[in-house]
């Protein structure tokens, strides 16, 4: 079964919202002590990375300022080297990089509004 571009962008958007909601009012050290918070962030980042990986290259090229390969690479690291995740990098990605990515993904959703072709 194939999925169109928009559901993948929605997956990215929804998981950005999940992460931002979970880190609101929290501190970086909470990742070390709150296993639930860490698991939610790791899972959300895996979904974001997988959805980004499945976006066609022409869609990713619409936003060359986004480090798509770094996002995809983060998901790979979480999946295969979960025991070596630097919590400071995870926190930075959640609190610095995702707020920057959010409006770009929303714009990509607008840009692909009429795109129905499966990917």
Secondary structure, DSSP 8 states (H G I E B T S, - for coil): ---BHHHHHHHHHHHHHHHHHHHTT--TTHHHH-HHHHHHHHHHHHHHHHHHHHS-HHHHHTTTTS-HHHHHHHHHHHHH-GGG--HHHHHHIIIIIHHHHHHHHHHHHHHTTT---B-
